[in-house]
Amino acid sequence: MGHRLSRIVTRTGDAGQTGLGNGLRVDKDSPPVEVLGHIDELNSWIGVLGTFSPSDAVRESLVLVQHDLFDLGAQISVPGTPLLSPEHVSRLDDIFEKLNAELPPLKEFILPGGTQLAAFTHVARTVCRRAERRLFTLSELDPPSESYGIPYLNRLSDLLFTIARYENRYSGQTDVLWERGRSLSKTQAA
């Protein structure tokens, strides 16, 4: 493979426009670029998680996710280039099932937290949900012929929730359970 990125600084975006993969110039706040930005942010958080996770299974899964997110970005940047498939979504389901099988069933809602890594994972989950919402908005504006991006991001956010719980358990930390009315009862007791 040749040098695909021979120039990183092109100065072509200085006036507020950027180029999509299909050569089309668009405003930097256009819906496709907005979605690409959220996916890039998500991919960066996934990289952070992979750096900190002590679990080989989680790290390996996150690297695959990063590749998938680049494929999704390419699909958005060059409409009509379906790169994600039902198999990508199924792979996330399989990873989810394996990790979730090691966790106790939830009986209460949990708060984002526990270990620092679990908290970071919850941040990634919320960024994933935002990317999913923006991708849905984009799909309403310009419906793709076939796209698995929305189901993929939906499953990925579920997987990130499970990874947060898994990382807590892996480190010996319990999930932080939500207690209805706790903040009010603590205030009244003071």
Helices and strands as residue ranges (DSSP letters): E 17-19, E 25-27, H 31-52, H 56-77, H 86-100, E 110-111, H 116-141, H 149-170, E 176-177, H 182-189
